[in-house]
Amino acid sequence: MTTIPLATLLALGAAVLATSLLAGIFGVAGGMILMGVLLVYMPVPQAMILHGVAQLASNLWRAVIWRRYIDALIVLRYLLGLLVALTVFASVAFVPDRATVLIVLGLVPMLAMVVPDRWAPKVTGRFGAEFAGFSSAGIQLLSGVSGPLLDLFFARTLLDRRCVVATKAACQTFTHLAKLVYFGGLAGLSSVEIDTGLIAMAIVLAVLGTSLGRFVLERLSDVQFRRYTRLLIFAVGVACLSQGINMAIA
């Protein structure tokens, strides 16, 4: 196992902590930023695995913190759609390159934000949660991140901000678990090695960042929560899309 330079370790640790804090507040965007950072330091398969570990820890802990606000029926319906998507991807064993990941990361939040209200799917609607699970899992396995797309299914509902964060966290816990299963074996890759110390650090910092985010979320109103979420997602989407396009034409 190769030794990770201290500067790289510190950069990755700071990224995990900061993005988990963001996700702890808004329930989205942190994963997008973290994936962008990880792709700078490692190949796609390793980035997917480490991202999955950090985000699984972050979302699982966020679900635990806000557990009394989780809508269990939405989560179960979401899981059905996710399992269908995982089955489809396992049959083709597709692994994207860096440019594809970044372009999808950038496009998804923009497309999600421009969908008119009358066409926007809602997780509370008929087959809404199932479609959210299928589409989010598919985008997750393509780009490593599905938070902005999943947010589309929650953004135009009347759910309380704590219910949104809690239920999305529970859904994303299963989505990141599916990503680990896929890139850890179903994709047909040879063994993907990641330093165990780095994994342990990612889990600890993800839990810490998520815990700190709770105190900020409690002080936001529902209006502030939705406004800042949209601005943050759009800004990160633009950055990822521009970087992906530059990489594709280079």
N, C-alpha and C positions, 0 to 999 in steps of 0.2 A: 504494500500500500504506500503510495507516494505521500510525502509530507507536504502539507499545505502551507505556503508562505504566510507569515504572521499578518502582513498587510491584507492579503486576500481573506484570511479568516476574520479579521476585524471588519472588513467591508461587508462580508456576507452576514456577520452577526448584527451589524448595524441595520442592514436592509431587512432582516427578519424581524427585528424588534420594531422598527419604524412602520413597516407594512402591517404587522399584526396590530399595532396601535390604531392605525387607520381603519383596518377591518373591524376592530373592536368598537369603533365609533359608528361607522357607516355600514358595516356589513358587506362592503364591496370596495373595489379599487386597490386594496392592499395586495391582493394576489396578482393583479396585472403588473404592478410596479415590481414586485418581487421576481416574477418570471422574467421581466426585462433585464433585471440585474443579473440573475443567474445565467442567462444566455451569454453574457459577456465573459463569464469565467469557466463555463463547462459546456460539453455537447448536449444536444437536445435530450437524449435518454436520461443522462445523469441529472439534468436540470428538472426534468419532469418528476423524477423520483424524489429529489430533495425538496422541490416545491410541494409535492404531494404530502411529504412527511410534515413539513412546517405548517401547511394549510390545514391538514387533518388535525394536528394538535390545536391550532388556533380555533378552528370551527367547532371542534368537539368541546373545548373548554368554554367557548362562547355559548354553546348550546346548554352546557351544564349551568353556567352562571344565570342564564335567562330561562331555565327549563320550564318554569311555570307559565311562560307565555307561548310555548311551542304549540302549534296546531298539529296534533298527531295525525289527523286524517289527511291533511295536505301532504305531510311527509310520506305516508304510506302510499298515496297515489303517485307521488313523485318517484318513489322507488320503483314502481312498476315500469314507468317509462324509461328510467335509467337502465334497468336490466335488459330491456329490449335493445337499447343503443349499444350496450356493452357486448351483447351477443353478436350484433352486426359487425362491430369493429373487430372483434376477435376472429371473425371469419375471413377478414381481409388482411389483418396484421399490418396496418399502415402506420409508418412513423414519419412525421413531417420534418422538413429542414428548418433552420433558424428563420429564414426570410418568411416562409409560410406562417410560422408561429406568430411572428411579430405583425404581419399584415392582418391576420385574422384577429389578433388582439386589438388592433386599431379599428378595424371595420365594425366589429360586433357592437361596441358601445354606441357608435355613431348611428348605425342602423336602428338600434333599439330606441334611441332618443327621438328619431324623426318619425316613428310610426304614429299615425294619428290615433287619438283616443278611441275612436269607434272601431279601429282594427286591432288595437292592442289586446293581446290575450291576457286573461286574468287567472291567477292561480286558484282563485275561489270559484271560477266558472266551470261549466261542464267540460270535462276532459282537459281543463287548463293545467292542472297539476301534472297529469300524465304527459302532456305535450312538453311541459317545462322540464320534466325529468329526461325525456328522450332528447330534446334539442340541447339542453344544457350539458348532458353527458357527451353528446357528439362533439360539441364545441370544446369541451374540456379535453377530450382526447386528441383534438386537432391542435389546440393552442395552449393547453395547460390551465386555462382560465375560463370560467363561465359566469362569474359573478355579474357582469354587466347585462348579459342576456337574461339571467335569472331575475335580476332586478326589474326587468321589463314586465315580468309576470306579477310582481308585487307592487310596482310603483303607482298603478292606477286603481288599486283596491282601497278599501276604507279601513284596512288593518292598522292597528296602533303601531308606532315605530318600534316598540319593544317586541311585539309579536312578529313584525317583519324581520328584525335582526335575529330573533330566536329561531324562527321557523326556517329562514334561509340558512342559518348556521347548521341546523340539523340536516337539511337537504344537502348542503355542501360537504358535510362530513361523509355522507355516503358517496358523493361524487368523487371526492379526493381518494377515498378508499378504492373506488373502482379504477381510478387512474393508476394507483400503485399496483393493483392486481394486473392491469393491462400491460404497463411498461415493465413490470417486474417479471412477466412470464408469458402472458397471452399474446403479446406482440411478436413473439418468436425471436427476441433479441438474445444474444449471449449474455452471460451474467453481468449485470451493471454494478460496478463497485463504487461505493461512496464511503469516505472516511467515517467510521462510527462516532468519532468525537464530534465531527461536524453535524451529524444527525442529532446527537444528544444536545448540542448547543442550540440547534434550530428548534427543538421541541421546547426547551426551557425558555428561550427568548420569545417564542410564539405565545406561550402561556402567559408570560409576564406582560407582553404588549397588549394582549387581549384583556387582561385584568385591568390595566390602566385605562383602556378605552371605555370601560364601563362607567367611570366617573364622569367622563366628558359627555357621553350619551345621555346620562340622567339630567344634564343641564341644558340640553337642546330641546326646542319645541319640535313638533311634527313638521311644521312649515320650514324651519331652519334645516332640519334633517334632510328633507327631500330636496331643497334648493342646493345645499352644499354637496349632496351626493351627485346630483346631475352635473354640476360644474367640475367636480373632481374627476368623474368618469370621462367627461369630454376631453379634459386636458391630458389625461394619461393616454386616451385613445389616439389623439393627434400625435403625441410623441412616439408611440409604438408604430403607428402606420408610416410615419415619415422614415423612421429607422429601418423598417422592413422593406420599404420601397427602395431606399438607398442600397441596402444589402442585396436586393434582387437584381438591380441593374449594374452593380459593381463588377 
